Amino acid sequence: MPPSPSPAPSNACLACGSPDSHTLFHASDRLYATTEKSFLVVECARCRLLRLFPKPTPEELSSYYPTNYWHANPGDQITALEDLYRRFVSWDHVRFLESAIRHAGPGLVLDVGCGGGLILRLLRERGHQVLGSDFSLDAARVAWIQNHVPVFCGTLSQAPLPPASLSVLSMFHVLEHLYEPQDYLNAAHRLLKPGGRLVVQVPNAASWQFLLFGEAWNGIDVPRHLHNFRLADLTVLLDRCGFTPVRVKHFSLRDNPAGFSTSLAPSLDPMARRVRRIPESPSLRLAKNIGHLSLALLGLPFTLLEAACRAGSTIMVEARKTS
Ligand SMILES: [Zn+2]
């Protein structure tokens, strides 16, 4: 989800306000090659939250998001096999959301940064009332035309919804892209009904994959990830914005094994190939997709083990609106 226009970014730590930091490494845009610049990833000297330093201006940051930055292209000929794969690996997210809906009670579910809306479609097919939001008009068009999911374009504070109108609000891989994640968490708090549930997923900066791959780990995604959270960092932010985590999951079938594969071989990543418009014959495309899937399957035991040790490469949290 591309970022919204924001005021000049602060380079202090968003969690504790400290301007002091230690440099971890330099990195470039390994996945989408939108720029040849090198960026610094630093760790807050006081609370250890990781952040990009210095933060790019909103204009710079916009240029790091290719126009087709999301999980499907309008008019893209998605093969039946790919569609089946996407549905299969998305069930993890759907099941997690359905549990949150059960806990919150029936009502409207809003997915922020919904892309083409596949997860919402799967929820809608199971009888839930859904709405999406995304900055991309193309994403909104695909969500509506292909997946029959209504989507609004804009920031969460611009959502055309009255306060306390949502049962569940989800943000999968959104917070790490934002200058001020608290703004979105505060907006989520206003929009959720009492006892409503927030579902958040972010890459886990305390994962074994980060230890293994370092700056080559795809979860860092320089320069689009402005912050990189550990569970403790996320818990502090959620608590500050009136949420209490009630459930944490360290494994995502869609994200963890595929992230392992992309970290090893970014040139095989299907989304990166689409975004970079790499010319491919159908047979080469199939071969690369099989290569990516094979590496993901190879990494599956490792990704399951790290998740079992609460060090999976993503964290999915269900949090209850508490105040
Ligand atoms: Zn800090």
py3Dmol code that shows the C-alpha trace and the ligand (Angstrom):
import py3Dmol

protein = """\
ATOM      1  CA  MET A   1       0.000   0.000   0.000  1.00  0.00           C
ATOM      2  CA  PRO A   2       1.690   3.266  -1.033  1.00  0.00           C
ATOM      3  CA  PRO A   3       1.921   5.879   1.714  1.00  0.00           C
ATOM      4  CA  SER A   4      -0.292   8.899   2.048  1.00  0.00           C
ATOM      5  CA  PRO A   5       1.148  12.401   1.720  1.00  0.00           C
ATOM      6  CA  SER A   6       2.470  13.357   5.147  1.00  0.00           C
ATOM      7  CA  PRO A   7       4.192  16.279   6.803  1.00  0.00           C
ATOM      8  CA  ALA A   8       8.006  16.331   6.877  1.00  0.00           C
ATOM      9  CA  PRO A   9       9.041  13.108   8.598  1.00  0.00           C
ATOM     10  CA  SER A  10      10.702  13.105  12.010  1.00  0.00           C
ATOM     11  CA  ASN A  11      13.952  11.176  12.334  1.00  0.00           C
ATOM     12  CA  ALA A  12      13.512  10.579  16.069  1.00  0.00           C
ATOM     13  CA  CYS A  13      12.317   7.175  17.295  1.00  0.00           C
ATOM     14  CA  LEU A  14       8.546   6.954  17.040  1.00  0.00           C
ATOM     15  CA  ALA A  15       8.262   4.730  20.113  1.00  0.00           C
ATOM     16  CA  CYS A  16      10.410   6.591  22.671  1.00  0.00           C
ATOM     17  CA  GLY A  17      11.306   9.872  20.944  1.00  0.00           C
ATOM     18  CA  SER A  18      15.058   9.363  21.273  1.00  0.00           C
ATOM     19  CA  PRO A  19      17.141  10.844  18.428  1.00  0.00           C
ATOM     20  CA  ASP A  20      20.077   8.535  19.260  1.00  0.00           C
ATOM     21  CA  SER A  21      20.713   5.369  17.292  1.00  0.00           C
ATOM     22  CA  HIS A  22      23.243   2.732  16.265  1.00  0.00           C
ATOM     23  CA  THR A  23      23.798   1.908  12.598  1.00  0.00           C
ATOM     24  CA  LEU A  24      22.979  -1.696  11.729  1.00  0.00           C
ATOM     25  CA  PHE A  25      23.732  -1.751   7.987  1.00  0.00           C
ATOM     26  CA  HIS A  26      23.471  -0.022   4.637  1.00  0.00           C
ATOM     27  CA  ALA A  27      21.031  -1.462   2.108  1.00  0.00           C
ATOM     28  CA  SER A  28      19.502  -0.671  -1.268  1.00  0.00           C
ATOM     29  CA  ASP A  29      16.199  -1.496  -2.986  1.00  0.00           C
ATOM     30  CA  ARG A  30      17.041  -5.136  -3.551  1.00  0.00           C
ATOM     31  CA  LEU A  31      13.538  -6.215  -4.574  1.00  0.00           C
ATOM     32  CA  TYR A  32      12.122  -3.617  -6.965  1.00  0.00           C
ATOM     33  CA  ALA A  33      15.232  -1.560  -7.880  1.00  0.00           C
ATOM     34  CA  THR A  34      13.315   1.733  -7.873  1.00  0.00           C
ATOM     35  CA  THR A  35      16.487   3.638  -6.943  1.00  0.00           C
ATOM     36  CA  GLU A  36      20.229   3.074  -6.820  1.00  0.00           C
ATOM     37  CA  LYS A  37      20.525   4.970  -3.513  1.00  0.00           C
ATOM     38  CA  SER A  38      21.900   3.281  -0.430  1.00  0.00           C
ATOM     39  CA  PHE A  39      19.939   3.585   2.817  1.00  0.00           C
ATOM     40  CA  LEU A  40      20.797   3.216   6.467  1.00  0.00           C
ATOM     41  CA  VAL A  41      18.870   0.952   8.852  1.00  0.00           C
ATOM     42  CA  VAL A  42      19.442   2.013  12.460  1.00  0.00           C
ATOM     43  CA  GLU A  43      18.425   0.742  15.889  1.00  0.00           C
ATOM     44  CA  CYS A  44      17.145   3.161  18.524  1.00  0.00           C
ATOM     45  CA  ALA A  45      19.788   3.532  21.235  1.00  0.00           C
ATOM     46  CA  ARG A  46      17.118   3.612  23.936  1.00  0.00           C
ATOM     47  CA  CYS A  47      14.292   1.198  22.963  1.00  0.00           C
ATOM     48  CA  ARG A  48      15.912  -0.746  20.050  1.00  0.00           C
ATOM     49  CA  LEU A  49      13.123  -0.071  17.508  1.00  0.00           C
ATOM     50  CA  LEU A  50      14.590  -0.354  13.987  1.00  0.00           C
ATOM     51  CA  ARG A  51      14.019   2.421  11.493  1.00  0.00           C
ATOM     52  CA  LEU A  52      15.153   3.733   8.134  1.00  0.00           C
ATOM     53  CA  PHE A  53      17.457   6.719   8.581  1.00  0.00           C
ATOM     54  CA  PRO A  54      17.053   9.397   7.490  1.00  0.00           C
ATOM     55  CA  LYS A  55      13.437   8.961   6.492  1.00  0.00           C
ATOM     56  CA  PRO A  56      12.778   9.821   2.836  1.00  0.00           C
ATOM     57  CA  THR A  57      10.528  12.792   2.096  1.00  0.00           C
ATOM     58  CA  PRO A  58       6.967  11.900   1.020  1.00  0.00           C
ATOM     59  CA  GLU A  59       7.922  12.763  -2.581  1.00  0.00           C
ATOM     60  CA  GLU A  60      10.964  10.471  -2.462  1.00  0.00           C
ATOM     61  CA  LEU A  61       8.988   7.718  -0.794  1.00  0.00           C
ATOM     62  CA  SER A  62       6.268   7.847  -3.458  1.00  0.00           C
ATOM     63  CA  SER A  63       8.895   7.216  -6.121  1.00  0.00           C
ATOM     64  CA  TYR A  64       9.914   4.005  -4.315  1.00  0.00           C
ATOM     65  CA  TYR A  65       6.431   2.526  -4.880  1.00  0.00           C
ATOM     66  CA  PRO A  66       6.022   1.285  -8.452  1.00  0.00           C
ATOM     67  CA  THR A  67       2.619   2.032  -9.951  1.00  0.00           C
ATOM     68  CA  ASN A  68       1.711  -1.661  -9.935  1.00  0.00           C
ATOM     69  CA  TYR A  69       2.807  -2.258  -6.328  1.00  0.00           C
ATOM     70  CA  TRP A  70       0.313  -4.823  -5.139  1.00  0.00           C
ATOM     71  CA  HIS A  71      -0.687  -8.432  -5.611  1.00  0.00           C
ATOM     72  CA  ALA A  72      -2.425  -8.404  -8.971  1.00  0.00           C
ATOM     73  CA  ASN A  73      -2.429  -6.346 -12.140  1.00  0.00           C
ATOM     74  CA  PRO A  74      -5.576  -5.133 -13.879  1.00  0.00           C
ATOM     75  CA  GLY A  75      -6.015  -7.316 -16.939  1.00  0.00           C
ATOM     76  CA  ASP A  76      -3.330  -9.720 -15.726  1.00  0.00           C
ATOM     77  CA  GLN A  77      -4.027 -13.209 -16.987  1.00  0.00           C
ATOM     78  CA  ILE A  78      -3.976 -15.035 -13.676  1.00  0.00           C
ATOM     79  CA  THR A  79      -3.826 -18.719 -14.389  1.00  0.00           C
ATOM     80  CA  ALA A  80      -6.262 -21.013 -12.625  1.00  0.00           C
ATOM     81  CA  LEU A  81      -3.311 -22.633 -10.823  1.00  0.00           C
ATOM     82  CA  GLU A  82      -1.996 -19.299  -9.481  1.00  0.00           C
ATOM     83  CA  ASP A  83      -5.497 -18.308  -8.401  1.00  0.00           C
ATOM     84  CA  LEU A  84      -5.880 -21.619  -6.572  1.00  0.00           C
ATOM     85  CA  TYR A  85      -2.488 -21.123  -4.883  1.00  0.00           C
ATOM     86  CA  ARG A  86      -3.374 -17.589  -3.733  1.00  0.00           C
ATOM     87  CA  ARG A  87      -6.682 -18.770  -2.301  1.00  0.00           C
ATOM     88  CA  PHE A  88      -5.003 -21.694  -0.554  1.00  0.00           C
ATOM     89  CA  VAL A  89      -2.266 -19.642   1.132  1.00  0.00           C
ATOM     90  CA  SER A  90      -4.717 -16.865   2.105  1.00  0.00           C
ATOM     91  CA  TRP A  91      -6.775 -19.202   4.310  1.00  0.00           C
ATOM     92  CA  ASP A  92      -4.392 -18.579   7.167  1.00  0.00           C
ATOM     93  CA  HIS A  93      -5.374 -14.908   7.191  1.00  0.00           C
ATOM     94  CA  VAL A  94      -9.063 -15.714   6.699  1.00  0.00           C
ATOM     95  CA  ARG A  95      -9.116 -18.151   9.617  1.00  0.00           C
ATOM     96  CA  PHE A  96      -7.371 -15.653  11.898  1.00  0.00           C
ATOM     97  CA  LEU A  97      -9.881 -12.958  10.921  1.00  0.00           C
ATOM     98  CA  GLU A  98     -12.839 -15.271  11.443  1.00  0.00           C
ATOM     99  CA  SER A  99     -11.698 -15.962  15.004  1.00  0.00           C
ATOM    100  CA  ALA A 100     -11.453 -12.214  15.598  1.00  0.00           C
ATOM    101  CA  ILE A 101     -14.986 -11.775  14.199  1.00  0.00           C
ATOM    102  CA  ARG A 102     -16.271 -14.475  16.555  1.00  0.00           C
ATOM    103  CA  HIS A 103     -14.658 -12.677  19.504  1.00  0.00           C
ATOM    104  CA  ALA A 104     -15.917  -9.215  18.488  1.00  0.00           C
ATOM    105  CA  GLY A 105     -19.406 -10.270  17.402  1.00  0.00           C
ATOM    106  CA  PRO A 106     -20.944  -9.839  13.953  1.00  0.00           C
ATOM    107  CA  GLY A 107     -20.514  -6.581  12.050  1.00  0.00           C
ATOM    108  CA  LEU A 108     -18.575  -4.828   9.327  1.00  0.00           C
ATOM    109  CA  VAL A 109     -14.962  -5.901   8.650  1.00  0.00           C
ATOM    110  CA  LEU A 110     -12.603  -3.303   7.138  1.00  0.00           C
ATOM    111  CA  ASP A 111      -9.270  -4.396   5.638  1.00  0.00           C
ATOM    112  CA  VAL A 112      -6.885  -1.446   5.293  1.00  0.00           C
ATOM    113  CA  GLY A 113      -4.422  -1.784   2.400  1.00  0.00           C
ATOM    114  CA  CYS A 114      -6.538  -4.545   0.884  1.00  0.00           C
ATOM    115  CA  GLY A 115      -4.898  -4.589  -2.580  1.00  0.00           C
ATOM    116  CA  GLY A 116      -7.002  -6.682  -4.971  1.00  0.00           C
ATOM    117  CA  GLY A 117      -9.292  -7.754  -2.116  1.00  0.00           C
ATOM    118  CA  LEU A 118      -8.836 -11.523  -2.241  1.00  0.00           C
ATOM    119  CA  ILE A 119      -8.958 -11.997   1.540  1.00  0.00           C
ATOM    120  CA  LEU A 120     -12.119  -9.896   1.744  1.00  0.00           C
ATOM    121  CA  ARG A 121     -13.664 -11.897  -1.068  1.00  0.00           C
ATOM    122  CA  LEU A 122     -13.001 -15.126   0.819  1.00  0.00           C
ATOM    123  CA  LEU A 123     -14.586 -13.596   3.929  1.00  0.00           C
ATOM    124  CA  ARG A 124     -17.574 -12.314   1.954  1.00  0.00           C
ATOM    125  CA  GLU A 125     -18.097 -15.790   0.472  1.00  0.00           C
ATOM    126  CA  ARG A 126     -18.343 -17.054   4.053  1.00  0.00           C
ATOM    127  CA  GLY A 127     -21.134 -14.621   4.844  1.00  0.00           C
ATOM    128  CA  HIS A 128     -19.295 -11.671   6.370  1.00  0.00           C
ATOM    129  CA  GLN A 129     -19.937  -8.003   5.595  1.00  0.00           C
ATOM    130  CA  VAL A 130     -16.713  -6.507   4.220  1.00  0.00           C
ATOM    131  CA  LEU A 131     -15.155  -3.234   3.090  1.00  0.00           C
ATOM    132  CA  GLY A 132     -11.614  -2.497   1.875  1.00  0.00           C
ATOM    133  CA  SER A 133      -9.375   0.535   1.599  1.00  0.00           C
ATOM    134  CA  ASP A 134      -6.305   1.135  -0.524  1.00  0.00           C
ATOM    135  CA  PHE A 135      -4.448   4.080  -2.031  1.00  0.00           C
ATOM    136  CA  SER A 136      -4.330   2.444  -5.438  1.00  0.00           C
ATOM    137  CA  LEU A 137      -7.315   3.082  -7.721  1.00  0.00           C
ATOM    138  CA  ASP A 138      -6.233   0.084  -9.801  1.00  0.00           C
ATOM    139  CA  ALA A 139      -6.345  -2.102  -6.693  1.00  0.00           C
ATOM    140  CA  ALA A 140      -9.815  -0.779  -5.838  1.00  0.00           C
ATOM    141  CA  ARG A 141     -10.977  -1.485  -9.398  1.00  0.00           C
ATOM    142  CA  VAL A 142      -9.752  -5.094  -9.300  1.00  0.00           C
ATOM    143  CA  ALA A 143     -11.253  -5.615  -5.846  1.00  0.00           C
ATOM    144  CA  TRP A 144     -14.643  -4.438  -7.100  1.00  0.00           C
ATOM    145  CA  ILE A 145     -14.693  -5.935 -10.606  1.00  0.00           C
ATOM    146  CA  GLN A 146     -12.957  -9.267  -9.980  1.00  0.00           C
ATOM    147  CA  ASN A 147     -13.677  -9.871  -6.305  1.00  0.00           C
ATOM    148  CA  HIS A 148     -16.920  -7.890  -5.816  1.00  0.00           C
ATOM    149  CA  VAL A 149     -15.498  -6.122  -2.774  1.00  0.00           C
ATOM    150  CA  PRO A 150     -16.291  -2.416  -2.186  1.00  0.00           C
ATOM    151  CA  VAL A 151     -13.160  -0.318  -1.555  1.00  0.00           C
ATOM    152  CA  PHE A 152     -12.561   3.340  -0.738  1.00  0.00           C
ATOM    153  CA  CYS A 153      -9.326   5.129  -1.634  1.00  0.00           C
ATOM    154  CA  GLY A 154      -7.638   7.325   0.969  1.00  0.00           C
ATOM    155  CA  THR A 155      -6.267   7.392   4.488  1.00  0.00           C
ATOM    156  CA  LEU A 156      -7.992   5.671   7.379  1.00  0.00           C
ATOM    157  CA  SER A 157      -8.945   9.022   8.925  1.00  0.00           C
ATOM    158  CA  GLN A 158     -10.848   9.740   5.673  1.00  0.00           C
ATOM    159  CA  ALA A 159     -12.876   6.527   5.948  1.00  0.00           C
ATOM    160  CA  PRO A 160     -16.543   7.205   5.075  1.00  0.00           C
ATOM    161  CA  LEU A 161     -17.685   5.556   8.292  1.00  0.00           C
ATOM    162  CA  PRO A 162     -19.156   6.797  11.587  1.00  0.00           C
ATOM    163  CA  PRO A 163     -17.284   6.132  14.846  1.00  0.00           C
ATOM    164  CA  ALA A 164     -17.759   2.702  16.444  1.00  0.00           C
ATOM    165  CA  SER A 165     -19.117   1.235  13.203  1.00  0.00           C
ATOM    166  CA  LEU A 166     -16.665  -1.653  12.748  1.00  0.00           C
ATOM    167  CA  SER A 167     -16.541  -5.062  14.313  1.00  0.00           C
ATOM    168  CA  VAL A 168     -13.039  -5.902  13.057  1.00  0.00           C
ATOM    169  CA  LEU A 169     -10.361  -3.799  11.360  1.00  0.00           C
ATOM    170  CA  SER A 170      -7.314  -5.472   9.798  1.00  0.00           C
ATOM    171  CA  MET A 171      -3.991  -4.079   8.605  1.00  0.00           C
ATOM    172  CA  PHE A 172      -1.783  -6.684   6.957  1.00  0.00           C
ATOM    173  CA  HIS A 173       1.683  -5.304   6.248  1.00  0.00           C
ATOM    174  CA  VAL A 174       0.657  -1.667   6.582  1.00  0.00           C
ATOM    175  CA  LEU A 175       2.148  -0.201   9.794  1.00  0.00           C
ATOM    176  CA  GLU A 176       5.779  -0.645   8.740  1.00  0.00           C
ATOM    177  CA  HIS A 177       5.145   1.566   5.694  1.00  0.00           C
ATOM    178  CA  LEU A 178       3.803   4.547   7.648  1.00  0.00           C
ATOM    179  CA  TYR A 179       5.593   7.608   9.006  1.00  0.00           C
ATOM    180  CA  GLU A 180       3.200   7.736  11.964  1.00  0.00           C
ATOM    181  CA  PRO A 181       1.649   4.301  12.626  1.00  0.00           C
ATOM    182  CA  GLN A 182      -0.054   5.721  15.737  1.00  0.00           C
ATOM    183  CA  ASP A 183      -2.305   7.872  13.507  1.00  0.00           C
ATOM    184  CA  TYR A 184      -3.718   4.728  11.909  1.00  0.00           C
ATOM    185  CA  LEU A 185      -4.030   2.930  15.248  1.00  0.00           C
ATOM    186  CA  ASN A 186      -5.871   5.940  16.730  1.00  0.00           C
ATOM    187  CA  ALA A 187      -8.190   6.047  13.706  1.00  0.00           C
ATOM    188  CA  ALA A 188      -8.794   2.299  14.072  1.00  0.00           C
ATOM    189  CA  HIS A 189      -9.673   2.860  17.724  1.00  0.00           C
ATOM    190  CA  ARG A 190     -12.293   5.484  16.774  1.00  0.00           C
ATOM    191  CA  LEU A 191     -13.846   3.287  14.098  1.00  0.00           C
ATOM    192  CA  LEU A 192     -14.097   0.066  16.125  1.00  0.00           C
ATOM    193  CA  LYS A 193     -17.104  -0.600  18.333  1.00  0.00           C
ATOM    194  CA  PRO A 194     -16.500  -1.263  22.046  1.00  0.00           C
ATOM    195  CA  GLY A 195     -14.841  -4.675  22.320  1.00  0.00           C
ATOM    196  CA  GLY A 196     -14.028  -4.600  18.583  1.00  0.00           C
ATOM    197  CA  ARG A 197     -10.910  -6.323  17.358  1.00  0.00           C
ATOM    198  CA  LEU A 198      -7.881  -4.994  15.536  1.00  0.00           C
ATOM    199  CA  VAL A 199      -5.854  -7.495  13.517  1.00  0.00           C
ATOM    200  CA  VAL A 200      -2.341  -6.397  12.602  1.00  0.00           C
ATOM    201  CA  GLN A 201       0.402  -8.233  10.756  1.00  0.00           C
ATOM    202  CA  VAL A 202       3.986  -6.996  10.351  1.00  0.00           C
ATOM    203  CA  PRO A 203       7.361  -8.567   9.529  1.00  0.00           C
ATOM    204  CA  ASN A 204       9.108  -9.687  12.715  1.00  0.00           C
ATOM    205  CA  ALA A 205      12.463  -7.985  13.300  1.00  0.00           C
ATOM    206  CA  ALA A 206      13.150 -10.580  16.007  1.00  0.00           C
ATOM    207  CA  SER A 207      12.818 -13.490  13.570  1.00  0.00           C
ATOM    208  CA  TRP A 208      15.366 -16.185  12.825  1.00  0.00           C
ATOM    209  CA  GLN A 209      15.081 -15.251   9.151  1.00  0.00           C
ATOM    210  CA  PHE A 210      16.421 -11.775   9.958  1.00  0.00           C
ATOM    211  CA  LEU A 211      19.284 -13.360  11.908  1.00  0.00           C
ATOM    212  CA  LEU A 212      19.983 -15.723   9.015  1.00  0.00           C
ATOM    213  CA  PHE A 213      19.705 -13.331   6.067  1.00  0.00           C
ATOM    214  CA  GLY A 214      20.580  -9.966   7.670  1.00  0.00           C
ATOM    215  CA  GLU A 215      20.164  -7.077   5.243  1.00  0.00           C
ATOM    216  CA  ALA A 216      19.102  -9.563   2.527  1.00  0.00           C
ATOM    217  CA  TRP A 217      15.984 -10.529   4.507  1.00  0.00           C
ATOM    218  CA  ASN A 218      12.961  -9.514   2.447  1.00  0.00           C
ATOM    219  CA  GLY A 219      11.088  -8.375   5.593  1.00  0.00           C
ATOM    220  CA  ILE A 220      13.313  -5.288   5.823  1.00  0.00           C
ATOM    221  CA  ASP A 221      12.210  -4.167   2.325  1.00  0.00           C
ATOM    222  CA  VAL A 222      14.394  -1.058   2.098  1.00  0.00           C
ATOM    223  CA  PRO A 223      13.391   1.718   1.378  1.00  0.00           C
ATOM    224  CA  ARG A 224       9.625   1.105   1.766  1.00  0.00           C
ATOM    225  CA  HIS A 225       9.662  -0.089   5.376  1.00  0.00           C
ATOM    226  CA  LEU A 226      10.196   2.988   7.544  1.00  0.00           C
ATOM    227  CA  HIS A 227      10.016   0.939  10.770  1.00  0.00           C
ATOM    228  CA  ASN A 228      10.753  -2.699  11.567  1.00  0.00           C
ATOM    229  CA  PHE A 229       8.929  -4.028  14.609  1.00  0.00           C
ATOM    230  CA  ARG A 230       9.520  -6.712  17.169  1.00  0.00           C
ATOM    231  CA  LEU A 231       6.522  -7.977  19.138  1.00  0.00           C
ATOM    232  CA  ALA A 232       7.571  -5.824  22.121  1.00  0.00           C
ATOM    233  CA  ASP A 233       7.650  -2.680  19.931  1.00  0.00           C
ATOM    234  CA  LEU A 234       4.224  -3.469  18.518  1.00  0.00           C
ATOM    235  CA  THR A 235       2.792  -4.140  21.974  1.00  0.00           C
ATOM    236  CA  VAL A 236       3.980  -0.713  23.210  1.00  0.00           C
ATOM    237  CA  LEU A 237       2.314   1.042  20.260  1.00  0.00           C
ATOM    238  CA  LEU A 238      -0.927  -0.928  20.602  1.00  0.00           C
ATOM    239  CA  ASP A 239      -1.119  -0.251  24.324  1.00  0.00           C
ATOM    240  CA  ARG A 240      -0.507   3.470  23.788  1.00  0.00           C
ATOM    241  CA  CYS A 241      -3.409   3.595  21.333  1.00  0.00           C
ATOM    242  CA  GLY A 242      -5.912   1.728  23.552  1.00  0.00           C
ATOM    243  CA  PHE A 243      -5.493  -1.888  22.417  1.00  0.00           C
ATOM    244  CA  THR A 244      -4.622  -5.046  24.345  1.00  0.00           C
ATOM    245  CA  PRO A 245      -3.132  -7.972  22.391  1.00  0.00           C
ATOM    246  CA  VAL A 246      -5.130 -11.137  23.036  1.00  0.00           C
ATOM    247  CA  ARG A 247      -3.641 -13.524  20.458  1.00  0.00           C
ATOM    248  CA  VAL A 248      -0.340 -13.729  18.563  1.00  0.00           C
ATOM    249  CA  LYS A 249       0.554 -15.967  15.625  1.00  0.00           C
ATOM    250  CA  HIS A 250       4.098 -16.270  14.308  1.00  0.00           C
ATOM    251  CA  PHE A 251       3.390 -18.236  11.138  1.00  0.00           C
ATOM    252  CA  SER A 252       1.694 -17.205   7.925  1.00  0.00           C
ATOM    253  CA  LEU A 253       1.429 -19.732   5.123  1.00  0.00           C
ATOM    254  CA  ARG A 254       1.220 -16.921   2.566  1.00  0.00           C
ATOM    255  CA  ASP A 255       4.178 -14.923   3.845  1.00  0.00           C
ATOM    256  CA  ASN A 256       6.768 -16.872   5.839  1.00  0.00           C
ATOM    257  CA  PRO A 257       7.903 -19.624   3.410  1.00  0.00           C
ATOM    258  CA  ALA A 258       7.590 -17.267   0.401  1.00  0.00           C
ATOM    259  CA  GLY A 259       9.665 -14.646   2.258  1.00  0.00           C
ATOM    260  CA  PHE A 260      12.359 -17.264   2.876  1.00  0.00           C
ATOM    261  CA  SER A 261      12.399 -18.013  -0.847  1.00  0.00           C
ATOM    262  CA  THR A 262      12.509 -14.328  -1.846  1.00  0.00           C
ATOM    263  CA  SER A 263      15.333 -13.590   0.596  1.00  0.00           C
ATOM    264  CA  LEU A 264      17.388 -16.353  -1.021  1.00  0.00           C
ATOM    265  CA  ALA A 265      16.507 -15.523  -4.629  1.00  0.00           C
ATOM    266  CA  PRO A 266      14.809 -12.125  -5.082  1.00  0.00           C
ATOM    267  CA  SER A 267      14.963 -12.494  -8.871  1.00  0.00           C
ATOM    268  CA  LEU A 268      12.424 -15.359  -8.608  1.00  0.00           C
ATOM    269  CA  ASP A 269       9.877 -13.408  -6.547  1.00  0.00           C
ATOM    270  CA  PRO A 270       6.641 -13.346  -8.599  1.00  0.00           C
ATOM    271  CA  MET A 271       5.542  -9.902  -7.403  1.00  0.00           C
ATOM    272  CA  ALA A 272       8.993  -8.366  -7.995  1.00  0.00           C
ATOM    273  CA  ARG A 273       9.002  -9.784 -11.528  1.00  0.00           C
ATOM    274  CA  ARG A 274       5.560  -8.311 -12.187  1.00  0.00           C
ATOM    275  CA  VAL A 275       6.449  -4.957 -10.659  1.00  0.00           C
ATOM    276  CA  ARG A 276       9.719  -4.728 -12.595  1.00  0.00           C
ATOM    277  CA  ARG A 277       7.979  -5.893 -15.772  1.00  0.00           C
ATOM    278  CA  ILE A 278      10.635  -8.547 -16.450  1.00  0.00           C
ATOM    279  CA  PRO A 279       9.925  -9.937 -19.932  1.00  0.00           C
ATOM    280  CA  GLU A 280       9.229 -13.684 -19.709  1.00  0.00           C
ATOM    281  CA  SER A 281       7.873 -16.324 -22.037  1.00  0.00           C
ATOM    282  CA  PRO A 282       5.082 -18.457 -20.528  1.00  0.00           C
ATOM    283  CA  SER A 283       7.483 -21.368 -20.055  1.00  0.00           C
ATOM    284  CA  LEU A 284      10.138 -19.205 -18.360  1.00  0.00           C
ATOM    285  CA  ARG A 285       7.453 -17.697 -16.125  1.00  0.00           C
ATOM    286  CA  LEU A 286       6.307 -21.153 -15.124  1.00  0.00           C
ATOM    287  CA  ALA A 287       9.891 -22.290 -14.490  1.00  0.00           C
ATOM    288  CA  LYS A 288      10.601 -19.262 -12.268  1.00  0.00           C
ATOM    289  CA  ASN A 289       7.341 -19.740 -10.370  1.00  0.00           C
ATOM    290  CA  ILE A 290       8.211 -23.407  -9.789  1.00  0.00           C
ATOM    291  CA  GLY A 291      11.705 -22.330  -8.647  1.00  0.00           C
ATOM    292  CA  HIS A 292      10.230 -19.834  -6.168  1.00  0.00           C
ATOM    293  CA  LEU A 293       7.741 -22.384  -4.854  1.00  0.00           C
ATOM    294  CA  SER A 294      10.456 -25.054  -4.544  1.00  0.00           C
ATOM    295  CA  LEU A 295      12.630 -22.773  -2.404  1.00  0.00           C
ATOM    296  CA  ALA A 296       9.585 -21.922  -0.276  1.00  0.00           C
ATOM    297  CA  LEU A 297       8.886 -25.635   0.257  1.00  0.00           C
ATOM    298  CA  LEU A 298      12.573 -26.184   1.060  1.00  0.00           C
ATOM    299  CA  GLY A 299      12.354 -23.443   3.684  1.00  0.00           C
ATOM    300  CA  LEU A 300       9.047 -24.672   5.117  1.00  0.00           C
ATOM    301  CA  PRO A 301      10.571 -26.780   7.949  1.00  0.00           C
ATOM    302  CA  PHE A 302      12.787 -23.841   8.991  1.00  0.00           C
ATOM    303  CA  THR A 303       9.883 -21.368   8.892  1.00  0.00           C
ATOM    304  CA  LEU A 304       7.699 -23.728  10.939  1.00  0.00           C
ATOM    305  CA  LEU A 305      10.475 -24.237  13.488  1.00  0.00           C
ATOM    306  CA  GLU A 306      11.202 -20.516  13.922  1.00  0.00           C
ATOM    307  CA  ALA A 307       7.464 -19.874  14.315  1.00  0.00           C
ATOM    308  CA  ALA A 308       7.175 -22.660  16.927  1.00  0.00           C
ATOM    309  CA  CYS A 309       9.954 -20.888  18.854  1.00  0.00           C
ATOM    310  CA  ARG A 310       8.011 -17.587  18.598  1.00  0.00           C
ATOM    311  CA  ALA A 311      10.566 -16.176  16.165  1.00  0.00           C
ATOM    312  CA  GLY A 312       8.612 -16.479  12.901  1.00  0.00           C
ATOM    313  CA  SER A 313       9.280 -13.969  10.148  1.00  0.00           C
ATOM    314  CA  THR A 314       5.860 -12.355  10.561  1.00  0.00           C
ATOM    315  CA  ILE A 315       3.736 -11.514  13.604  1.00  0.00           C
ATOM    316  CA  MET A 316      -0.059 -11.493  13.392  1.00  0.00           C
ATOM    317  CA  VAL A 317      -1.753  -9.971  16.418  1.00  0.00           C
ATOM    318  CA  GLU A 318      -5.408  -9.781  17.435  1.00  0.00           C
ATOM    319  CA  ALA A 319      -5.901  -6.860  19.834  1.00  0.00           C
ATOM    320  CA  ARG A 320      -9.026  -5.879  21.762  1.00  0.00           C
ATOM    321  CA  LYS A 321     -10.170  -2.262  21.945  1.00  0.00           C
ATOM    322  CA  THR A 322      -9.855  -1.610  25.655  1.00  0.00           C
ATOM    323  CA  SER A 323     -10.618   2.028  26.345  1.00  0.00           C
TER     324      SER A 323
END
"""
ligand_1 = """\
1
ZN
Zn 13.248 4.316 20.731
"""
view = py3Dmol.view(width=600, height=400)
view.addModel(protein, "pdb")
view.setStyle({"model": 0}, {"cartoon": {"style": "trace"}})
view.addModel(ligand_1, "xyz")
view.setStyle({"model": 1}, {"stick": {}})
view.zoomTo()
view.show()
